[in-house]
């Protein structure tokens, strides 16, 4: 059984240990400060006698250190070092997650956690429902005030029958009957069961911000956050992007959310109108006959891609060929064929290449594009010629 130094002192990152066993790259020590990961936090890395430790994991009650190419032997006394910058980043991130969630929970008491992930590259918490940006803003205000108040972060252990356990955020079904229940407290604002490593005071987080939220599918919503210097950098970058957007729109900062919402509605309306107009143009077009096969060849200014695809599919289903070009800032091309003589994938590739474009798809339905919109008529003419040659 490995003695776990990190349980008592998360700030100790240099230590001496005895090698208990070596099996290839797997090394077990009698004591270790390397955290093997848990609670959504990834493991530590570092070195053992100048050999790189790339992974750490539990194996029963032992902690295995993966040390590729090591020359260690059982009984060796070795000097070990945890990568401190990485460790501290993970400590900040894990404590930051506790603080962020408890702050979000104050805004939405029904909120529950589905998953946590803390690594140097990415930090997020997946919650079971979406939250408004007003709720997130209020939560961040609360969290950063807690950081400024420099609340203590403490760890205690509790028994399963302790009545105080009712106040703790915990999932007892994930904790074995014989396993110690470790509880992390942030001042008097949060109590959470957690076996991870944390900072000692909230001021060590420096600053916390949310930099995006995205769908996590059936699990809910992933709220990505940053802590410390990374949070400051992210906040500055987001602020500059927002100021640039506000300058482009030409509105006051406080009016920008409403202005963007109005622009979004206008774009959605324009798209609906464009799709309707494209359908009208396509429905009024007449196909020409080439060797008994109907061929619809048409360039549609600003044509909606979905409308073009629908028209092309309709033509294909009737045994005909559709060569359709949408003219915008670039050209979008759709080629569909219900006649086996026309291999859409081959034809489209051959036709678009001289125009600097490319396409792909299947023999009966392919799509592509050309960067120069002024070549619309030439592209359409080349498509008509290629289709006609294939049908003769």
C-alpha positions in Angstrom: 0.0 0.0 0.0 1.5 3.4 -1.1 1.6 6.1 1.5 -0.2 9.1 -0.1 1.7 12.3 0.9 -0.6 14.4 -1.2 -3.5 13.7 1.2 -1.7 15.6 3.9 0.2 18.3 1.9 -0.7 19.3 -1.6 2.1 21.8 -1.7 4.9 19.2 -1.2 6.3 18.4 -4.6 9.8 17.2 -3.9 10.3 14.0 -1.9 12.5 10.9 -1.4 11.0 7.4 -1.7 12.0 3.8 -1.9 11.2 1.7 -5.0 8.9 -1.1 -4.0 8.5 -2.8 -7.4 9.4 -2.3 -11.1 7.5 -4.0 -13.9 8.7 -2.6 -17.2 7.6 1.1 -17.2 5.4 0.7 -14.1 7.0 1.7 -10.9 5.6 1.5 -7.3 7.1 3.6 -4.5 6.6 3.2 -0.7 5.4 6.9 -0.5 4.4 9.4 -3.2 3.3 13.0 -3.6 2.1 12.2 -7.2 -1.7 12.5 -7.3 -3.1 9.7 -9.5 -6.1 11.7 -10.6 -9.7 11.6 -9.5 -12.9 13.6 -9.2 -12.5 14.8 -12.7 -8.9 16.0 -12.2 -6.1 14.4 -14.3 -3.0 12.9 -12.7 0.3 14.6 -11.9 3.4 14.2 -14.0 7.0 14.9 -13.1 10.2 12.8 -12.6 11.7 10.0 -10.6 15.5 10.2 -10.5 15.4 12.4 -13.6 13.3 9.8 -15.5 10.1 11.4 -16.8 6.8 10.3 -15.1 4.1 10.4 -17.8 1.2 8.9 -16.0 0.1 8.0 -12.5 -2.8 5.6 -11.6 -4.3 3.5 -8.8 -3.8 -0.2 -9.0 -5.6 -1.7 -6.0 -4.2 0.1 -3.0 -0.9 0.9 -4.7 -0.1 3.9 -6.9 1.7 3.1 -10.1 4.0 5.6 -11.8 4.5 5.1 -15.5 8.2 5.8 -16.1 9.2 5.0 -19.7 12.7 3.6 -20.2 13.6 3.7 -16.6 16.6 1.8 -15.1 15.1 1.6 -11.6 15.4 -1.5 -9.3 13.5 -2.6 -6.2 15.1 -1.1 -3.1 16.5 2.0 -4.8 16.2 5.2 -2.9 15.1 7.8 -5.4 14.6 11.6 -5.4 11.2 12.5 -6.9 9.7 15.7 -8.2 6.1 16.6 -9.1 5.7 19.1 -11.9 4.7 22.0 -9.6 3.4 24.5 -12.2 1.1 21.8 -13.6 0.1 20.7 -10.0 -0.7 24.2 -8.9 -2.7 24.8 -12.1 -4.8 21.7 -11.4 -5.3 22.7 -7.7 -6.5 26.1 -8.8 -8.8 24.5 -11.4 -10.3 22.0 -9.0 -11.0 24.6 -6.3 -12.2 27.0 -9.0 -14.7 24.3 -10.1 -16.1 24.0 -6.6 -16.4 27.7 -6.3 -17.9 28.2 -9.7 -20.5 25.5 -9.3 -21.6 26.6 -5.8 -22.0 30.1 -7.2 -24.0 28.9 -10.2 -26.1 26.8 -7.8 -27.1 29.9 -5.9 -28.5 31.3 -9.2 -30.3 28.0 -10.0 -31.0 25.8 -6.9 -32.2 22.9 -9.2 -28.8 22.7 -10.9 -26.9 19.4 -10.7 -23.4 18.3 -11.9 -23.1 15.6 -14.6 -19.4 15.6 -15.1 -16.2 17.5 -14.2 -13.0 17.8 -16.2 -9.8 19.5 -14.9 -6.6 19.5 -16.9 -4.0 22.0 -17.9 -5.5 22.3 -21.3 -9.2 22.4 -20.5 -11.4 23.0 -17.5 -15.2 22.6 -17.5 -18.2 21.4 -15.6 -21.2 19.8 -17.3 -24.5 20.7 -15.7 -27.9 19.3 -16.4 -29.5 22.5 -17.8 -28.7 25.7 -19.6 -28.1 28.9 -17.7 -28.6 32.4 -19.0 -25.6 34.7 -19.3 -27.2 36.9 -16.6 -27.1 34.0 -14.2 -23.5 33.2 -15.1 -22.6 36.9 -14.7 -24.1 37.0 -11.2 -22.4 33.7 -10.3 -19.0 35.0 -11.4 -19.6 38.2 -9.4 -20.2 36.1 -6.3 -17.2 33.8 -7.0 -14.8 36.6 -7.5 -16.0 38.3 -4.4 -15.2 35.1 -2.5 -11.7 35.2 -4.0 -11.2 38.8 -2.8 -12.5 37.8 0.7 -9.8 35.1 0.8 -11.9 32.4 2.3 -10.1 29.3 3.8 -10.3 26.1 1.9 -10.2 23.1 4.3 -10.4 19.4 4.1 -12.0 17.1 6.8 -13.3 13.6 6.9 -16.8 12.4 7.9 -18.5 9.2 8.7 -21.4 7.9 6.6 -23.8 8.2 9.6 -22.7 11.8 10.4 -25.9 14.0 10.4 -23.8 16.9 9.1 -23.4 14.9 5.9 -26.8 16.2 4.9 -25.3 19.6 4.3 -22.6 18.2 1.9 -22.8 18.1 -1.8 -22.2 14.4 -2.3 -23.0 11.3 -4.3 -22.8 8.5 -1.8 -23.5 5.8 -4.4 -20.1 6.6 -5.8 -18.2 6.1 -2.5 -17.4 2.6 -1.3 -18.7 1.6 2.1 -15.2 1.3 3.5 -13.9 4.4 1.8 -13.1 7.5 3.8 -15.5 10.5 3.0 -13.3 13.5 2.3 -15.1 16.8 2.5 -13.8 20.1 1.2 -15.2 23.4 2.6 -14.8 26.8 1.0 -15.4 29.2 4.0 -19.1 28.8 4.9 -20.3 28.9 1.3 -19.7 25.4 0.0 -19.3 21.9 1.4 -18.5 19.2 -1.2 -17.3 15.6 -1.0 -14.0 15.5 -2.9 -10.8 13.5 -2.8 -8.9 15.9 -5.1 -6.1 18.4 -4.2 -7.0 22.0 -3.5 -5.4 25.4 -2.7 -5.6 26.6 0.9 -7.2 30.0 0.4 -9.5 31.4 -2.3 -7.1 34.3 -3.0 -4.7 31.8 -4.6 -7.3 31.5 -7.4 -6.7 35.2 -8.2 -9.6 35.4 -10.7 -12.1 33.1 -12.4 -14.1 33.6 -15.6 -16.3 31.6 -17.9 -15.1 31.8 -21.5 -17.8 29.7 -23.2 -20.7 27.3 -22.8 -21.6 24.6 -25.3 -24.1 21.8 -25.6 -22.9 18.5 -24.0 -25.7 16.5 -25.8 -27.9 14.4 -23.5 -25.8 15.3 -20.5 -26.7 19.0 -20.6 -24.4 22.0 -21.0 -20.6 22.3 -20.6 -19.5 25.5 -19.0 -15.8 26.1 -19.7 -13.9 28.3 -17.3 -10.4 29.5 -16.6 -8.6 30.5 -13.3 -5.7 32.7 -12.4 -3.5 34.2 -15.1 -5.3 32.2 -17.8 -8.6 33.7 -16.7 -7.2 37.2 -16.8 -5.9 36.6 -20.3 -9.2 35.1 -21.4 -11.2 38.0 -19.9 -9.0 40.6 -21.7 -9.3 38.7 -25.0 -13.1 38.5 -24.7 -13.3 42.1 -23.8 -11.3 43.2 -26.8 -13.4 41.0 -29.1 -16.6 42.5 -27.6 -15.3 46.1 -28.0 -14.4 45.4 -31.7 -17.9 43.9 -32.3 -19.5 47.0 -30.6 -17.4 49.3 -32.7 -18.4 47.4 -35.9 -22.1 47.5 -35.0 -21.9 51.1 -33.9 -23.9 50.9 -30.7 -23.3 51.5 -27.0 -21.8 48.6 -25.0 -25.0 48.2 -22.9 -27.1 48.0 -26.1 -24.9 45.4 -27.8 -26.8 42.2 -26.7 -30.1 43.6 -28.0 -28.4 44.9 -31.2 -26.9 41.5 -31.9 -30.2 39.7 -31.2 -32.0 42.1 -33.7 -29.3 41.4 -36.3 -29.8 37.6 -35.8 -33.5 37.9 -36.3 -33.0 40.0 -39.4 -30.5 37.4 -40.8 -32.9 34.6 -40.1 -35.7 36.5 -41.9 -33.4 37.2 -44.9 -32.6 33.5 -45.0 -36.2 32.5 -45.1 -36.9 35.1 -47.8 -33.9 33.9 -49.8 -35.0 30.3 -49.6 -38.5 31.2 -50.7 -37.1 33.3 -53.6 -34.8 30.5 -54.6 -37.6 28.0 -54.7 -39.7 30.3 -56.8 -36.9 30.7 -59.3 -36.2 27.0 -59.4 -39.9 26.0 -59.7 -40.3 28.3 -62.7 -37.2 27.0 -64.5 -37.6 24.6 -67.4 -35.4 21.6 -68.1 -33.9 21.0 -71.6 -33.8 17.6 -73.1 -30.4 16.1 -74.0 -30.7 12.7 -75.8 -34.1 12.1 -74.1 -32.9 13.0 -70.6 -34.2 16.2 -68.9 -31.4 18.5 -67.8 -31.9 21.5 -65.6 -29.0 23.9 -65.7 -29.3 27.2 -63.9 -27.4 29.9 -62.0 -29.3 31.3 -59.1 -28.1 34.7 -57.6 -27.7 34.2 -53.9 -29.4 30.9 -54.1 -30.2 29.1 -50.9 -28.2 25.9 -50.7 -31.0 23.9 -49.2 -33.4 25.0 -51.9 -30.9 24.1 -54.6 -30.3 20.7 -53.0 -34.1 20.0 -52.8 -34.5 20.9 -56.5 -31.5 18.8 -57.5 -32.8 15.8 -55.5 -36.3 16.2 -57.1 -34.7 16.2 -60.6 -32.6 13.2 -59.8 -35.6 11.2 -58.4 -37.3 11.7 -61.8 -34.3 10.3 -63.7 -33.0 13.7 -64.8 -29.9 15.7 -64.3 -29.6 19.0 -62.3 -26.6 21.3 -62.6 -27.2 24.3 -60.2 -25.0 27.1 -59.3 -25.6 29.5 -56.4 -23.9 32.9 -56.9 -22.8 34.7 -53.8 -19.3 35.8 -52.5 -18.2 32.4 -53.9 -19.9 29.8 -56.0 -21.7 26.8 -54.6 -22.4 24.1 -57.1 -24.8 21.1 -56.9 -24.8 18.3 -59.5 -27.4 15.5 -59.2 -28.2 12.7 -61.7 -30.8 10.0 -62.0 -29.1 8.8 -65.2 -26.2 6.4 -64.7 -24.4 7.9 -67.7 -23.6 11.0 -65.7 -21.1 10.3 -62.8 -21.6 13.5 -60.7 -18.5 13.0 -58.6 -16.2 12.6 -61.6 -17.9 15.4 -63.7 -17.8 17.9 -60.9 -14.2 17.2 -60.0 -13.1 17.6 -63.7 -15.2 20.8 -64.3 -14.3 22.7 -61.1 -10.6 22.0 -61.1 -9.7 24.6 -63.9 -11.6 27.2 -62.0 -9.7 26.6 -58.7 -12.6 24.8 -57.2 -13.2 21.4 -55.9 -16.1 19.1 -55.1 -17.0 15.7 -53.8 -19.9 13.4 -53.1 -21.4 10.3 -54.8 -21.9 9.4 -58.4 -25.6 10.4 -58.2 -25.2 13.6 -56.0 -22.2 15.8 -55.5 -21.5 19.3 -54.3 -18.6 21.7 -54.6 -17.5 25.3 -54.7 -15.4 27.9 -56.7 -13.8 30.9 -55.0 -14.3 33.3 -57.9 -18.0 34.2 -58.1 -17.5 36.1 -61.4 -16.9 32.8 -63.2 -20.5 31.6 -62.6 -21.6 31.6 -66.3 -18.4 29.9 -67.4 -18.7 27.2 -64.7 -22.3 26.6 -65.7 -21.5 26.4 -69.3 -18.7 23.9 -68.6 -21.1 21.8 -66.5 -23.7 21.8 -69.3 -21.1 20.7 -71.8 -19.7 17.9 -69.6 -23.2 16.6 -68.9 -24.2 16.7 -72.6 -21.0 14.8 -73.6 -21.8 12.1 -70.9 -25.4 11.7 -72.2 -24.5 11.3 -75.9 
